[in-house]
Amino acid sequence: MKDKKKQEINTDGWVQDRKQNIPTQKNGSDCGMFACKFAEYASRRAKIDFDQKHMQYFRKRMVWEFFQQRLM
């Protein structure tokens, strides 16, 4: 695999992890929020326990964090 500068990327230490029974998006506008939340939960090694009904709260929380310039 190469990066945008066409330099080789060493992926030898990368681990692929396929989760089963993960929540799915139910509309056409929450894909970014789902991606952010999956990344956040994965970084904490937390159980994926959110779903579509949590997206409105996550959006409001993210806006608050942007304006406050800090994470909750």
C-alpha positions in Angstrom: 0.0 0.0 0.0 1.3 3.5 -0.8 0.4 6.9 0.6 -0.5 10.0 -1.4 3.2 10.7 -1.9 3.6 7.2 -3.4 5.7 6.1 -0.5 5.2 2.5 0.8 3.2 2.1 4.0 4.3 -0.7 6.3 1.1 -2.5 7.3 2.8 -5.5 8.9 1.7 -4.6 12.5 -1.9 -3.7 11.6 -4.7 -5.9 12.9 -8.0 -6.4 11.2 -11.0 -6.8 13.4 -14.5 -7.6 12.1 -17.3 -7.0 14.6 -20.5 -8.9 14.4 -24.0 -7.4 15.2 -22.9 -3.8 15.0 -25.5 -1.0 14.8 -26.4 0.4 11.4 -27.4 3.7 10.2 -31.1 4.1 9.4 -31.0 7.3 7.3 -28.8 9.0 4.8 -27.2 11.7 7.0 -25.5 10.1 10.0 -22.7 8.2 8.3 -20.1 10.7 9.6 -21.3 10.5 13.1 -21.4 6.7 13.0 -17.8 6.7 11.7 -16.7 9.1 14.5 -18.5 7.1 17.2 -17.1 3.8 16.0 -13.6 5.3 16.0 -14.1 6.7 19.5 -15.4 3.5 20.9 -12.7 1.5 19.3 -10.0 3.8 20.7 -11.3 3.1 24.2 -11.9 -0.6 23.4 -15.4 0.0 24.6 -18.4 -2.2 23.8 -20.3 -0.9 20.8 -23.6 -0.2 22.5 -25.0 2.8 20.6 -27.5 2.8 17.7 -29.4 5.2 15.5 -31.5 6.6 18.4 -28.3 8.0 20.0 -27.2 10.0 17.0 -29.2 13.3 17.8 -27.5 13.4 21.3 -24.1 12.6 19.8 -24.5 15.5 17.2 -25.5 18.0 19.9 -22.6 16.8 22.1 -20.1 17.2 19.3 -21.3 20.7 18.5 -20.9 21.6 22.2 -17.4 20.2 22.3 -16.4 22.2 19.2 -17.7 25.5 20.7 -16.2 24.8 24.1 -12.9 23.6 22.5 -12.8 20.6 24.9 -14.1 17.0 25.0 -16.6 15.8 27.5 
